[in-house]
Amino acid sequence: MIEVQFHENEERSFGEFRRKVRSAEVLSAAMQQLLQSIHFNGRLSVIVQNGQVLKSGYEEGYFRQSETGITARLQ
């Protein structure tokens, strides 16, 4: 009986995880605000093992608005 409840809770949690990933609800509000403030366009990656972040990284490609137009800046 306990094993069945554990399995049901695990399925429910995984379903919630999938829903959040599909709807792009994977970053904290603070991180989203930071990305917006620097106008970041790029790729973020996170490696997770046993529920803990092992490694994270990004590929830069952010764009800033200048007086003469949009300038791309890659670093």
Predicted model as a PDB file, atoms N, CA, C, CB and O in Angstrom, pLDDT in the B-factor column:
MODEL        1                                                                  
ATOM      1  N   MET A   1       0.818  -1.195   0.000  1.00 72.00           N  
ATOM      2  CA  MET A   1       0.000   0.000   0.000  1.00 72.00           C  
ATOM      3  C   MET A   1       0.863   1.260   0.000  1.00 72.00           C  
ATOM      4  CB  MET A   1      -0.932  -0.003   1.202  1.00 72.00           C  
ATOM      5  O   MET A   1       0.606   2.187  -0.768  1.00 72.00           O  
ATOM      6  N   ILE A   2       1.882   1.299   0.855  1.00 77.00           N  
ATOM      7  CA  ILE A   2       2.782   2.451   0.922  1.00 77.00           C  
ATOM      8  C   ILE A   2       3.533   2.590  -0.394  1.00 77.00           C  
ATOM      9  CB  ILE A   2       3.775   2.312   2.104  1.00 77.00           C  
ATOM     10  O   ILE A   2       3.754   3.703  -0.873  1.00 77.00           O  
ATOM     11  N   GLU A   3       3.924   1.470  -0.975  1.00 79.00           N  
ATOM     12  CA  GLU A   3       4.652   1.486  -2.235  1.00 79.00           C  
ATOM     13  C   GLU A   3       3.790   2.065  -3.356  1.00 79.00           C  
ATOM     14  CB  GLU A   3       5.116   0.073  -2.597  1.00 79.00           C  
ATOM     15  O   GLU A   3       4.301   2.794  -4.207  1.00 79.00           O  
ATOM     16  N   VAL A   4       2.515   1.758  -3.372  1.00 79.00           N  
ATOM     17  CA  VAL A   4       1.590   2.271  -4.373  1.00 79.00           C  
ATOM     18  C   VAL A   4       1.444   3.790  -4.218  1.00 79.00           C  
ATOM     19  CB  VAL A   4       0.211   1.572  -4.251  1.00 79.00           C  
ATOM     20  O   VAL A   4       1.448   4.516  -5.212  1.00 79.00           O  
ATOM     21  N   GLN A   5       1.317   4.269  -2.985  1.00 83.00           N  
ATOM     22  CA  GLN A   5       1.205   5.705  -2.742  1.00 83.00           C  
ATOM     23  C   GLN A   5       2.478   6.430  -3.189  1.00 83.00           C  
ATOM     24  CB  GLN A   5       0.930   5.977  -1.248  1.00 83.00           C  
ATOM     25  O   GLN A   5       2.412   7.504  -3.785  1.00 83.00           O  
ATOM     26  N   PHE A   6       3.625   5.836  -2.897  1.00 82.00           N  
ATOM     27  CA  PHE A   6       4.901   6.427  -3.311  1.00 82.00           C  
ATOM     28  C   PHE A   6       4.949   6.548  -4.829  1.00 82.00           C  
ATOM     29  CB  PHE A   6       6.093   5.581  -2.798  1.00 82.00           C  
ATOM     30  O   PHE A   6       5.343   7.581  -5.371  1.00 82.00           O  
ATOM     31  N   HIS A   7       4.541   5.472  -5.510  1.00 81.00           N  
ATOM     32  CA  HIS A   7       4.554   5.464  -6.973  1.00 81.00           C  
ATOM     33  C   HIS A   7       3.597   6.521  -7.525  1.00 81.00           C  
ATOM     34  CB  HIS A   7       4.176   4.068  -7.511  1.00 81.00           C  
ATOM     35  O   HIS A   7       3.934   7.207  -8.490  1.00 81.00           O  
ATOM     36  N   GLU A   8       2.430   6.662  -6.939  1.00 88.00           N  
ATOM     37  CA  GLU A   8       1.457   7.664  -7.394  1.00 88.00           C  
ATOM     38  C   GLU A   8       1.994   9.084  -7.179  1.00 88.00           C  
ATOM     39  CB  GLU A   8       0.112   7.485  -6.651  1.00 88.00           C  
ATOM     40  O   GLU A   8       1.844   9.945  -8.046  1.00 88.00           O  
ATOM     41  N   ASN A   9       2.616   9.323  -6.024  1.00 91.00           N  
ATOM     42  CA  ASN A   9       3.212  10.639  -5.758  1.00 91.00           C  
ATOM     43  C   ASN A   9       4.343  10.939  -6.737  1.00 91.00           C  
ATOM     44  CB  ASN A   9       3.736  10.710  -4.314  1.00 91.00           C  
ATOM     45  O   ASN A   9       4.481  12.065  -7.216  1.00 91.00           O  
ATOM     46  N   GLU A  10       5.147   9.924  -7.027  1.00 92.00           N  
ATOM     47  CA  GLU A  10       6.247  10.092  -7.966  1.00 92.00           C  
ATOM     48  C   GLU A  10       5.727  10.427  -9.364  1.00 92.00           C  
ATOM     49  CB  GLU A  10       7.106   8.827  -8.009  1.00 92.00           C  
ATOM     50  O   GLU A  10       6.274  11.296 -10.044  1.00 92.00           O  
ATOM     51  N   GLU A  11       4.668   9.733  -9.789  1.00 93.00           N  
ATOM     52  CA  GLU A  11       4.062  10.009 -11.094  1.00 93.00           C  
ATOM     53  C   GLU A  11       3.482  11.421 -11.140  1.00 93.00           C  
ATOM     54  CB  GLU A  11       2.965   8.979 -11.404  1.00 93.00           C  
ATOM     55  O   GLU A  11       3.624  12.119 -12.144  1.00 93.00           O  
ATOM     56  N   ARG A  12       2.840  11.837 -10.071  1.00 94.00           N  
ATOM     57  CA  ARG A  12       2.253  13.178 -10.001  1.00 94.00           C  
ATOM     58  C   ARG A  12       3.362  14.236 -10.069  1.00 94.00           C  
ATOM     59  CB  ARG A  12       1.417  13.346  -8.697  1.00 94.00           C  
ATOM     60  O   ARG A  12       3.234  15.228 -10.787  1.00 94.00           O  
ATOM     61  N   SER A  13       4.428  14.023  -9.332  1.00 94.00           N  
ATOM     62  CA  SER A  13       5.545  14.971  -9.331  1.00 94.00           C  
ATOM     63  C   SER A  13       6.201  15.053 -10.709  1.00 94.00           C  
ATOM     64  CB  SER A  13       6.585  14.567  -8.276  1.00 94.00           C  
ATOM     65  O   SER A  13       6.525  16.142 -11.182  1.00 94.00           O  
ATOM     66  N   PHE A  14       6.396  13.898 -11.350  1.00 92.00           N  
ATOM     67  CA  PHE A  14       7.013  13.906 -12.670  1.00 92.00           C  
ATOM     68  C   PHE A  14       6.108  14.584 -13.682  1.00 92.00           C  
ATOM     69  CB  PHE A  14       7.336  12.483 -13.122  1.00 92.00           C  
ATOM     70  O   PHE A  14       6.590  15.287 -14.570  1.00 92.00           O  
ATOM     71  N   GLY A  15       4.807  14.383 -13.560  1.00 94.00           N  
ATOM     72  CA  GLY A  15       3.851  15.064 -14.431  1.00 94.00           C  
ATOM     73  C   GLY A  15       3.937  16.571 -14.271  1.00 94.00           C  
ATOM     74  O   GLY A  15       3.885  17.301 -15.261  1.00 94.00           O  
ATOM     75  N   GLU A  16       4.069  17.049 -13.036  1.00 94.00           N  
ATOM     76  CA  GLU A  16       4.217  18.481 -12.774  1.00 94.00           C  
ATOM     77  C   GLU A  16       5.532  19.002 -13.361  1.00 94.00           C  
ATOM     78  CB  GLU A  16       4.160  18.761 -11.255  1.00 94.00           C  
ATOM     79  O   GLU A  16       5.570  20.097 -13.923  1.00 94.00           O  
ATOM     80  N   PHE A  17       6.598  18.230 -13.235  1.00 92.00           N  
ATOM     81  CA  PHE A  17       7.897  18.579 -13.820  1.00 92.00           C  
ATOM     82  C   PHE A  17       7.769  18.751 -15.333  1.00 92.00           C  
ATOM     83  CB  PHE A  17       8.953  17.495 -13.490  1.00 92.00           C  
ATOM     84  O   PHE A  17       8.231  19.749 -15.886  1.00 92.00           O  
ATOM     85  N   ARG A  18       7.146  17.785 -15.999  1.00 93.00           N  
ATOM     86  CA  ARG A  18       6.965  17.851 -17.448  1.00 93.00           C  
ATOM     87  C   ARG A  18       6.144  19.068 -17.851  1.00 93.00           C  
ATOM     88  CB  ARG A  18       6.295  16.580 -17.957  1.00 93.00           C  
ATOM     89  O   ARG A  18       6.460  19.733 -18.837  1.00 93.00           O  
ATOM     90  N   ARG A  19       5.092  19.361 -17.094  1.00 93.00           N  
ATOM     91  CA  ARG A  19       4.237  20.507 -17.389  1.00 93.00           C  
ATOM     92  C   ARG A  19       5.038  21.810 -17.303  1.00 93.00           C  
ATOM     93  CB  ARG A  19       3.038  20.549 -16.419  1.00 93.00           C  
ATOM     94  O   ARG A  19       4.923  22.677 -18.170  1.00 93.00           O  
ATOM     95  N   LYS A  20       5.845  21.935 -16.254  1.00 92.00           N  
ATOM     96  CA  LYS A  20       6.639  23.157 -16.075  1.00 92.00           C  
ATOM     97  C   LYS A  20       7.684  23.313 -17.180  1.00 92.00           C  
ATOM     98  CB  LYS A  20       7.327  23.146 -14.703  1.00 92.00           C  
ATOM     99  O   LYS A  20       7.918  24.424 -17.658  1.00 92.00           O  
ATOM    100  N   VAL A  21       8.306  22.225 -17.584  1.00 91.00           N  
ATOM    101  CA  VAL A  21       9.296  22.296 -18.665  1.00 91.00           C  
ATOM    102  C   VAL A  21       8.609  22.700 -19.968  1.00 91.00           C  
ATOM    103  CB  VAL A  21      10.028  20.933 -18.837  1.00 91.00           C  
ATOM    104  O   VAL A  21       9.105  23.566 -20.688  1.00 91.00           O  
ATOM    105  N   ARG A  22       7.478  22.079 -20.269  1.00 91.00           N  
ATOM    106  CA  ARG A  22       6.762  22.412 -21.507  1.00 91.00           C  
ATOM    107  C   ARG A  22       6.302  23.863 -21.541  1.00 91.00           C  
ATOM    108  CB  ARG A  22       5.563  21.500 -21.674  1.00 91.00           C  
ATOM    109  O   ARG A  22       6.307  24.490 -22.601  1.00 91.00           O  
ATOM    110  N   SER A  23       5.907  24.399 -20.397  1.00 91.00           N  
ATOM    111  CA  SER A  23       5.405  25.778 -20.366  1.00 91.00           C  
ATOM    112  C   SER A  23       6.512  26.786 -20.048  1.00 91.00           C  
ATOM    113  CB  SER A  23       4.283  25.902 -19.337  1.00 91.00           C  
ATOM    114  O   SER A  23       6.230  27.954 -19.779  1.00 91.00           O  
ATOM    115  N   ALA A  24       7.759  26.341 -20.077  1.00 89.00           N  
ATOM    116  CA  ALA A  24       8.932  27.205 -19.864  1.00 89.00           C  
ATOM    117  C   ALA A  24       8.934  27.846 -18.485  1.00 89.00           C  
ATOM    118  CB  ALA A  24       8.983  28.290 -20.926  1.00 89.00           C  
ATOM    119  O   ALA A  24       9.345  28.998 -18.346  1.00 89.00           O  
ATOM    120  N   GLU A  25       8.485  27.131 -17.467  1.00 90.00           N  
ATOM    121  CA  GLU A  25       8.490  27.627 -16.089  1.00 90.00           C  
ATOM    122  C   GLU A  25       9.652  27.016 -15.315  1.00 90.00           C  
ATOM    123  CB  GLU A  25       7.151  27.308 -15.388  1.00 90.00           C  
ATOM    124  O   GLU A  25       9.467  26.478 -14.224  1.00 90.00           O  
ATOM    125  N   VAL A  26      10.848  27.102 -15.886  1.00 90.00           N  
ATOM    126  CA  VAL A  26      11.986  26.428 -15.263  1.00 90.00           C  
ATOM    127  C   VAL A  26      12.980  27.370 -14.594  1.00 90.00           C  
ATOM    128  CB  VAL A  26      12.699  25.618 -16.285  1.00 90.00           C  
ATOM    129  O   VAL A  26      13.909  26.913 -13.930  1.00 90.00           O  
ATOM    130  N   LEU A  27      12.798  28.677 -14.760  1.00 90.00           N  
ATOM    131  CA  LEU A  27      13.704  29.637 -14.140  1.00 90.00           C  
ATOM    132  C   LEU A  27      12.985  30.424 -13.057  1.00 90.00           C  
ATOM    133  CB  LEU A  27      14.287  30.589 -15.192  1.00 90.00           C  
ATOM    134  O   LEU A  27      11.779  30.660 -13.137  1.00 90.00           O  
ATOM    135  N   SER A  28      13.731  30.820 -12.059  1.00 91.00           N  
ATOM    136  CA  SER A  28      13.161  31.666 -11.012  1.00 91.00           C  
ATOM    137  C   SER A  28      12.830  33.035 -11.596  1.00 91.00           C  
ATOM    138  CB  SER A  28      14.140  31.803  -9.811  1.00 91.00           C  
ATOM    139  O   SER A  28      13.373  33.424 -12.629  1.00 91.00           O  
ATOM    140  N   ALA A  29      11.948  33.753 -10.938  1.00 92.00           N  
ATOM    141  CA  ALA A  29      11.578  35.097 -11.382  1.00 92.00           C  
ATOM    142  C   ALA A  29      12.794  36.016 -11.397  1.00 92.00           C  
ATOM    143  CB  ALA A  29      10.484  35.681 -10.475  1.00 92.00           C  
ATOM    144  O   ALA A  29      12.928  36.853 -12.289  1.00 92.00           O  
ATOM    145  N   ALA A  30      13.683  35.866 -10.411  1.00 94.00           N  
ATOM    146  CA  ALA A  30      14.881  36.706 -10.349  1.00 94.00           C  
ATOM    147  C   ALA A  30      15.780  36.465 -11.569  1.00 94.00           C  
ATOM    148  CB  ALA A  30      15.664  36.430  -9.046  1.00 94.00           C  
ATOM    149  O   ALA A  30      16.323  37.411 -12.140  1.00 94.00           O  
ATOM    150  N   MET A  31      15.933  35.210 -11.961  1.00 93.00           N  
ATOM    151  CA  MET A  31      16.770  34.894 -13.123  1.00 93.00           C  
ATOM    152  C   MET A  31      16.128  35.413 -14.404  1.00 93.00           C  
ATOM    153  CB  MET A  31      17.006  33.374 -13.226  1.00 93.00           C  
ATOM    154  O   MET A  31      16.828  35.918 -15.282  1.00 93.00           O  
ATOM    155  N   GLN A  32      14.817  35.296 -14.524  1.00 93.00           N  
ATOM    156  CA  GLN A  32      14.135  35.821 -15.702  1.00 93.00           C  
ATOM    157  C   GLN A  32      14.300  37.333 -15.801  1.00 93.00           C  
ATOM    158  CB  GLN A  32      12.651  35.455 -15.666  1.00 93.00           C  
ATOM    159  O   GLN A  32      14.524  37.859 -16.891  1.00 93.00           O  
ATOM    160  N   GLN A  33      14.191  38.031 -14.684  1.00 94.00           N  
ATOM    161  CA  GLN A  33      14.373  39.478 -14.683  1.00 94.00           C  
ATOM    162  C   GLN A  33      15.797  39.858 -15.083  1.00 94.00           C  
ATOM    163  CB  GLN A  33      14.043  40.053 -13.305  1.00 94.00           C  
ATOM    164  O   GLN A  33      16.002  40.822 -15.821  1.00 94.00           O  
ATOM    165  N   LEU A  34      16.766  39.112 -14.602  1.00 93.00           N  
ATOM    166  CA  LEU A  34      18.165  39.375 -14.955  1.00 93.00           C  
ATOM    167  C   LEU A  34      18.386  39.176 -16.452  1.00 93.00           C  
ATOM    168  CB  LEU A  34      19.109  38.458 -14.151  1.00 93.00           C  
ATOM    169  O   LEU A  34      19.023  40.006 -17.100  1.00 93.00           O  
ATOM    170  N   LEU A  35      17.870  38.093 -16.996  1.00 91.00           N  
ATOM    171  CA  LEU A  35      18.015  37.842 -18.432  1.00 91.00           C  
ATOM    172  C   LEU A  35      17.360  38.946 -19.257  1.00 91.00           C  
ATOM    173  CB  LEU A  35      17.406  36.485 -18.798  1.00 91.00           C  
ATOM    174  O   LEU A  35      17.901  39.366 -20.280  1.00 91.00           O  
ATOM    175  N   GLN A  36      16.201  39.411 -18.813  1.00 92.00           N  
ATOM    176  CA  GLN A  36      15.524  40.496 -19.527  1.00 92.00           C  
ATOM    177  C   GLN A  36      16.312  41.794 -19.418  1.00 92.00           C  
ATOM    178  CB  GLN A  36      14.105  40.694 -18.981  1.00 92.00           C  
ATOM    179  O   GLN A  36      16.386  42.552 -20.385  1.00 92.00           O  
ATOM    180  N   SER A  37      16.899  42.061 -18.261  1.00 93.00           N  
ATOM    181  CA  SER A  37      17.617  43.325 -18.075  1.00 93.00           C  
ATOM    182  C   SER A  37      18.862  43.429 -18.951  1.00 93.00           C  
ATOM    183  CB  SER A  37      18.007  43.486 -16.623  1.00 93.00           C  
ATOM    184  O   SER A  37      19.263  44.532 -19.322  1.00 93.00           O  
ATOM    185  N   ILE A  38      19.476  42.301 -19.285  1.00 88.00           N  
ATOM    186  CA  ILE A  38      20.648  42.335 -20.166  1.00 88.00           C  
ATOM    187  C   ILE A  38      20.284  41.965 -21.610  1.00 88.00           C  
ATOM    188  CB  ILE A  38      21.729  41.382 -19.639  1.00 88.00           C  
ATOM    189  O   ILE A  38      21.158  41.849 -22.469  1.00 88.00           O  
ATOM    190  N   HIS A  39      18.981  41.781 -21.861  1.00 86.00           N  
ATOM    191  CA  HIS A  39      18.494  41.430 -23.200  1.00 86.00           C  
ATOM    192  C   HIS A  39      19.207  40.190 -23.728  1.00 86.00           C  
ATOM    193  CB  HIS A  39      18.692  42.607 -24.171  1.00 86.00           C  
ATOM    194  O   HIS A  39      19.641  40.152 -24.880  1.00 86.00           O  
ATOM    195  N   PHE A  40      19.319  39.189 -22.881  1.00 87.00           N  
ATOM    196  CA  PHE A  40      20.046  37.967 -23.242  1.00 87.00           C  
ATOM    197  C   PHE A  40      19.253  37.141 -24.235  1.00 87.00           C  
ATOM    198  CB  PHE A  40      20.354  37.133 -21.996  1.00 87.00           C  
ATOM    199  O   PHE A  40      18.073  36.859 -24.030  1.00 87.00           O  
ATOM    200  N   ASN A  41      19.915  36.758 -25.308  1.00 88.00           N  
ATOM    201  CA  ASN A  41      19.395  35.788 -26.274  1.00 88.00           C  
ATOM    202  C   ASN A  41      20.475  34.743 -26.421  1.00 88.00           C  
ATOM    203  CB  ASN A  41      19.020  36.456 -27.671  1.00 88.00           C  
ATOM    204  O   ASN A  41      21.584  35.046 -26.861  1.00 88.00           O  
ATOM    205  N   GLY A  42      20.170  33.553 -26.067  1.00 89.00           N  
ATOM    206  CA  GLY A  42      21.176  32.508 -26.160  1.00 89.00           C  
ATOM    207  C   GLY A  42      20.631  31.209 -25.625  1.00 89.00           C  
ATOM    208  O   GLY A  42      19.418  31.019 -25.536  1.00 89.00           O  
ATOM    209  N   ARG A  43      21.516  30.331 -25.276  1.00 91.00           N  
ATOM    210  CA  ARG A  43      21.138  29.006 -24.814  1.00 91.00           C  
ATOM    211  C   ARG A  43      21.680  28.785 -23.412  1.00 91.00           C  
ATOM    212  CB  ARG A  43      21.656  27.918 -25.777  1.00 91.00           C  
ATOM    213  O   ARG A  43      22.864  28.993 -23.150  1.00 91.00           O  
ATOM    214  N   LEU A  44      20.797  28.362 -22.510  1.00 91.00           N  
ATOM    215  CA  LEU A  44      21.191  27.979 -21.154  1.00 91.00           C  
ATOM    216  C   LEU A  44      21.099  26.466 -21.059  1.00 91.00           C  
ATOM    217  CB  LEU A  44      20.290  28.674 -20.068  1.00 91.00           C  
ATOM    218  O   LEU A  44      20.172  25.861 -21.596  1.00 91.00           O  
ATOM    219  N   SER A  45      22.051  25.860 -20.382  1.00 93.00           N  
ATOM    220  CA  SER A  45      21.970  24.414 -20.171  1.00 93.00           C  
ATOM    221  C   SER A  45      22.272  24.103 -18.711  1.00 93.00           C  
ATOM    222  CB  SER A  45      22.952  23.656 -21.109  1.00 93.00           C  
ATOM    223  O   SER A  45      23.106  24.745 -18.072  1.00 93.00           O  
ATOM    224  N   VAL A  46      21.575  23.107 -18.212  1.00 93.00           N  
ATOM    225  CA  VAL A  46      21.737  22.696 -16.820  1.00 93.00           C  
ATOM    226  C   VAL A  46      21.799  21.173 -16.790  1.00 93.00           C  
ATOM    227  CB  VAL A  46      20.567  23.238 -15.915  1.00 93.00           C  
ATOM    228  O   VAL A  46      20.942  20.499 -17.363  1.00 93.00           O  
ATOM    229  N   ILE A  47      22.810  20.638 -16.125  1.00 95.00           N  
ATOM    230  CA  ILE A  47      22.954  19.198 -15.947  1.00 95.00           C  
ATOM    231  C   ILE A  47      22.551  18.875 -14.507  1.00 95.00           C  
ATOM    232  CB  ILE A  47      24.428  18.717 -16.258  1.00 95.00           C  
ATOM    233  O   ILE A  47      23.102  19.430 -13.557  1.00 95.00           O  
ATOM    234  N   VAL A  48      21.583  17.973 -14.363  1.00 94.00           N  
ATOM    235  CA  VAL A  48      21.049  17.627 -13.045  1.00 94.00           C  
ATOM    236  C   VAL A  48      21.233  16.129 -12.806  1.00 94.00           C  
ATOM    237  CB  VAL A  48      19.542  18.024 -12.928  1.00 94.00           C  
ATOM    238  O   VAL A  48      20.976  15.311 -13.690  1.00 94.00           O  
ATOM    239  N   GLN A  49      21.677  15.785 -11.610  1.00 96.00           N  
ATOM    240  CA  GLN A  49      21.783  14.381 -11.226  1.00 96.00           C  
ATOM    241  C   GLN A  49      21.232  14.234  -9.821  1.00 96.00           C  
ATOM    242  CB  GLN A  49      23.258  13.872 -11.309  1.00 96.00           C  
ATOM    243  O   GLN A  49      21.628  14.965  -8.913  1.00 96.00           O  
ATOM    244  N   ASN A  50      20.329  13.300  -9.644  1.00 94.00           N  
ATOM    245  CA  ASN A  50      19.685  13.049  -8.353  1.00 94.00           C  
ATOM    246  C   ASN A  50      19.107  14.326  -7.740  1.00 94.00           C  
ATOM    247  CB  ASN A  50      20.683  12.421  -7.387  1.00 94.00           C  
ATOM    248  O   ASN A  50      19.185  14.541  -6.530  1.00 94.00           O  
ATOM    249  N   GLY A  51      18.525  15.169  -8.600  1.00 91.00           N  
ATOM    250  CA  GLY A  51      17.866  16.374  -8.131  1.00 91.00           C  
ATOM    251  C   GLY A  51      18.776  17.537  -7.806  1.00 91.00           C  
ATOM    252  O   GLY A  51      18.303  18.571  -7.334  1.00 91.00           O  
ATOM    253  N   GLN A  52      20.071  17.397  -8.045  1.00 94.00           N  
ATOM    254  CA  GLN A  52      21.008  18.478  -7.758  1.00 94.00           C  
ATOM    255  C   GLN A  52      21.697  18.931  -9.042  1.00 94.00           C  
ATOM    256  CB  GLN A  52      22.053  18.032  -6.714  1.00 94.00           C  
ATOM    257  O   GLN A  52      22.020  18.113  -9.903  1.00 94.00           O  
ATOM    258  N   VAL A  53      21.917  20.234  -9.163  1.00 94.00           N  
ATOM    259  CA  VAL A  53      22.587  20.781 -10.339  1.00 94.00           C  
ATOM    260  C   VAL A  53      24.073  20.450 -10.262  1.00 94.00           C  
ATOM    261  CB  VAL A  53      22.366  22.319 -10.446  1.00 94.00           C  
ATOM    262  O   VAL A  53      24.762  20.834  -9.316  1.00 94.00           O  
ATOM    263  N   LEU A  54      24.553  19.732 -11.270  1.00 95.00           N  
ATOM    264  CA  LEU A  54      25.975  19.387 -11.333  1.00 95.00           C  
ATOM    265  C   LEU A  54      26.757  20.446 -12.093  1.00 95.00           C  
ATOM    266  CB  LEU A  54      26.169  18.016 -11.992  1.00 95.00           C  
ATOM    267  O   LEU A  54      27.878  20.796 -11.724  1.00 95.00           O  
ATOM    268  N   LYS A  55      26.151  20.951 -13.160  1.00 95.00           N  
ATOM    269  CA  LYS A  55      26.863  21.874 -14.027  1.00 95.00           C  
ATOM    270  C   LYS A  55      25.835  22.728 -14.768  1.00 95.00           C  
ATOM    271  CB  LYS A  55      27.790  21.110 -15.026  1.00 95.00           C  
ATOM    272  O   LYS A  55      24.745  22.263 -15.100  1.00 95.00           O  
ATOM    273  N   SER A  56      26.197  23.966 -15.017  1.00 94.00           N  
ATOM    274  CA  SER A  56      25.342  24.824 -15.841  1.00 94.00           C  
ATOM    275  C   SER A  56      26.237  25.649 -16.749  1.00 94.00           C  
ATOM    276  CB  SER A  56      24.431  25.748 -14.959  1.00 94.00           C  
ATOM    277  O   SER A  56      27.408  25.884 -16.451  1.00 94.00           O  
ATOM    278  N   GLY A  57      25.673  26.075 -17.844  1.00 94.00           N  
ATOM    279  CA  GLY A  57      26.451  26.862 -18.788  1.00 94.00           C  
ATOM    280  C   GLY A  57      25.547  27.640 -19.722  1.00 94.00           C  
ATOM    281  O   GLY A  57      24.323  27.527 -19.662  1.00 94.00           O  
ATOM    282  N   TYR A  58      26.164  28.432 -20.588  1.00 92.00           N  
ATOM    283  CA  TYR A  58      25.401  29.221 -21.541  1.00 92.00           C  
ATOM    284  C   TYR A  58      26.228  29.479 -22.786  1.00 92.00           C  
ATOM    285  CB  TYR A  58      24.949  30.543 -20.914  1.00 92.00           C  
ATOM    286  O   TYR A  58      27.459  29.458 -22.758  1.00 92.00           O  
ATOM    287  N   GLU A  59      25.523  29.721 -23.870  1.00 90.00           N  
ATOM    288  CA  GLU A  59      26.130  30.174 -25.113  1.00 90.00           C  
ATOM    289  C   GLU A  59      25.615  31.577 -25.314  1.00 90.00           C  
ATOM    290  CB  GLU A  59      25.789  29.230 -26.342  1.00 90.00           C  
ATOM    291  O   GLU A  59      24.411  31.795 -25.447  1.00 90.00           O  
ATOM    292  N   GLU A  60      26.534  32.535 -25.336  1.00 84.00           N  
ATOM    293  CA  GLU A  60      26.127  33.934 -25.438  1.00 84.00           C  
ATOM    294  C   GLU A  60      25.707  34.294 -26.850  1.00 84.00           C  
ATOM    295  CB  GLU A  60      27.252  34.842 -24.991  1.00 84.00           C  
ATOM    296  O   GLU A  60      26.137  33.693 -27.834  1.00 84.00           O  
ATOM    297  N   GLY A  61      24.880  35.265 -26.901  1.00 71.00           N  
ATOM    298  CA  GLY A  61      24.440  35.859 -28.141  1.00 71.00           C  
ATOM    299  C   GLY A  61      23.371  36.867 -27.756  1.00 71.00           C  
ATOM    300  O   GLY A  61      22.198  36.687 -28.083  1.00 71.00           O  
ATOM    301  N   TYR A  62      23.760  37.903 -27.080  1.00 55.00           N  
ATOM    302  CA  TYR A  62      22.753  38.860 -26.638  1.00 55.00           C  
ATOM    303  C   TYR A  62      22.848  40.135 -27.458  1.00 55.00           C  
ATOM    304  CB  TYR A  62      22.917  39.171 -25.143  1.00 55.00           C  
ATOM    305  O   TYR A  62      23.898  40.455 -28.016  1.00 55.00           O  
ATOM    306  N   PHE A  63      21.757  40.844 -27.523  1.00 58.00           N  
ATOM    307  CA  PHE A  63      21.632  41.998 -28.400  1.00 58.00           C  
ATOM    308  C   PHE A  63      21.281  43.220 -27.574  1.00 58.00           C  
ATOM    309  CB  PHE A  63      20.571  41.755 -29.490  1.00 58.00           C  
ATOM    310  O   PHE A  63      20.463  43.153 -26.657  1.00 58.00           O  
ATOM    311  N   ARG A  64      21.905  44.328 -27.907  1.00 56.00           N  
ATOM    312  CA  ARG A  64      21.633  45.586 -27.220  1.00 56.00           C  
ATOM    313  C   ARG A  64      21.166  46.622 -28.226  1.00 56.00           C  
ATOM    314  CB  ARG A  64      22.884  46.087 -26.464  1.00 56.00           C  
ATOM    315  O   ARG A  64      21.626  46.650 -29.368  1.00 56.00           O  
ATOM    316  N   GLN A  65      20.250  47.471 -27.793  1.00 56.00           N  
ATOM    317  CA  GLN A  65      19.743  48.554 -28.630  1.00 56.00           C  
ATOM    318  C   GLN A  65      20.682  49.748 -28.501  1.00 56.00           C  
ATOM    319  CB  GLN A  65      18.283  48.943 -28.229  1.00 56.00           C  
ATOM    320  O   GLN A  65      20.956  50.203 -27.391  1.00 56.00           O  
ATOM    321  N   SER A  66      21.169  50.252 -29.612  1.00 54.00           N  
ATOM    322  CA  SER A  66      22.005  51.460 -29.591  1.00 54.00           C  
ATOM    323  C   SER A  66      21.258  52.591 -30.279  1.00 54.00           C  
ATOM    324  CB  SER A  66      23.380  51.209 -30.285  1.00 54.00           C  
ATOM    325  O   SER A  66      20.168  52.376 -30.809  1.00 54.00           O  
ATOM    326  N   GLU A  67      21.820  53.788 -30.279  1.00 47.00           N  
ATOM    327  CA  GLU A  67      21.176  54.932 -30.917  1.00 47.00           C  
ATOM    328  C   GLU A  67      21.042  54.727 -32.425  1.00 47.00           C  
ATOM    329  CB  GLU A  67      21.965  56.209 -30.631  1.00 47.00           C  
ATOM    330  O   GLU A  67      20.078  55.202 -33.026  1.00 47.00           O  
ATOM    331  N   THR A  68      21.991  54.030 -33.042  1.00 49.00           N  
ATOM    332  CA  THR A  68      21.977  53.846 -34.485  1.00 49.00           C  
ATOM    333  C   THR A  68      21.205  52.605 -34.917  1.00 49.00           C  
ATOM    334  CB  THR A  68      23.384  53.765 -35.000  1.00 49.00           C  
ATOM    335  O   THR A  68      21.037  52.372 -36.114  1.00 49.00           O  
ATOM    336  N   GLY A  69      20.742  51.825 -33.985  1.00 50.00           N  
ATOM    337  CA  GLY A  69      19.999  50.610 -34.318  1.00 50.00           C  
ATOM    338  C   GLY A  69      20.389  49.474 -33.406  1.00 50.00           C  
ATOM    339  O   GLY A  69      20.959  49.684 -32.335  1.00 50.00           O  
ATOM    340  N   ILE A  70      20.084  48.292 -33.831  1.00 51.00           N  
ATOM    341  CA  ILE A  70      20.393  47.108 -33.031  1.00 51.00           C  
ATOM    342  C   ILE A  70      21.782  46.610 -33.411  1.00 51.00           C  
ATOM    343  CB  ILE A  70      19.322  45.989 -33.239  1.00 51.00           C  
ATOM    344  O   ILE A  70      22.093  46.437 -34.590  1.00 51.00           O  
ATOM    345  N   THR A  71      22.593  46.387 -32.420  1.00 49.00           N  
ATOM    346  CA  THR A  71      23.921  45.843 -32.665  1.00 49.00           C  
ATOM    347  C   THR A  71      24.036  44.497 -31.968  1.00 49.00           C  
ATOM    348  CB  THR A  71      25.027  46.817 -32.176  1.00 49.00           C  
ATOM    349  O   THR A  71      23.624  44.348 -30.818  1.00 49.00           O  
ATOM    350  N   ALA A  72      24.584  43.538 -32.653  1.00 50.00           N  
ATOM    351  CA  ALA A  72      24.774  42.212 -32.073  1.00 50.00           C  
ATOM    352  C   ALA A  72      26.121  42.176 -31.379  1.00 50.00           C  
ATOM    353  CB  ALA A  72      24.679  41.100 -33.156  1.00 50.00           C  
ATOM    354  O   ALA A  72      27.102  42.744 -31.859  1.00 50.00           O  
ATOM    355  N   ARG A  73      26.153  41.515 -30.267  1.00 51.00           N  
ATOM    356  CA  ARG A  73      27.395  41.436 -29.525  1.00 51.00           C  
ATOM    357  C   ARG A  73      27.592  40.003 -29.046  1.00 51.00           C  
ATOM    358  CB  ARG A  73      27.397  42.427 -28.335  1.00 51.00           C  
ATOM    359  O   ARG A  73      26.814  39.504 -28.233  1.00 51.00           O  
ATOM    360  N   LEU A  74      28.603  39.360 -29.536  1.00 48.00           N  
ATOM    361  CA  LEU A  74      28.942  38.006 -29.122  1.00 48.00           C  
ATOM    362  C   LEU A  74      30.243  38.058 -28.363  1.00 48.00           C  
ATOM    363  CB  LEU A  74      29.042  37.045 -30.335  1.00 48.00           C  
ATOM    364  O   LEU A  74      31.194  38.717 -28.786  1.00 48.00           O  
ATOM    365  N   GLN A  75      30.289  37.367 -27.245  1.00 43.00           N  
ATOM    366  CA  GLN A  75      31.513  37.361 -26.450  1.00 43.00           C  
ATOM    367  C   GLN A  75      31.971  35.956 -26.223  1.00 43.00           C  
ATOM    368  CB  GLN A  75      31.310  38.065 -25.119  1.00 43.00           C  
ATOM    369  O   GLN A  75      32.991  35.736 -25.571  1.00 43.00           O  
TER     370      GLN A  75                                                      
ENDMDL                                                                          
END                                                                             
